[in-house]
C-alpha cells in the first residue's frame, strides 16, 4: 500500500504532563488526524496483524530564501527535525488503522530530503515468513 500525503512533515513533540493528565498540542493532534484520515480514505481500515515493513519518505520544500545555486544543489535534508521524531508521528497516526499496534513494524526505512513541495510518502507491506 502506497500513500502520498501533501502535508508539511512534523516531528512528534514531547507530551505535556499536567495534574489533569498527559496530552499533545492541538496542532500535532490535527497533523496525525490528517495522516490517518488520508490513509483510511485511500486504503480503508485494513488492520493487519502480521509483521509490517514500512518505508517513509519525508519531503521538505526548498526554502524560497535560498540562492538559485543552493536550490539547484538541494538534496538531503540534514537539519532538524530528526528522522526518528518524524517517523514516530506517522507510526502513531496509523496505529489502529494500518496495523493493530505499531510494535508490528519489524522493518523500517526512512529518509528526508528537499523537494519542490512538502509531503510524506508512506509504503506499507505485510512481511512474509522467512
Buried (B, 14 or more C-beta within 10 A) or exposed (E): BEBBBEBEBBBBBEEEEEEEEEEBEEEBEEBBEBBBEBBBEEBEEEBBEEBBBBBBBBBBEBEEEEEEEEBEEBEEBEEEBEBEBBBBBBBBBBBEBBBBEBEBBEEBEBBBEBBEEBBBBBBBBBBEEE
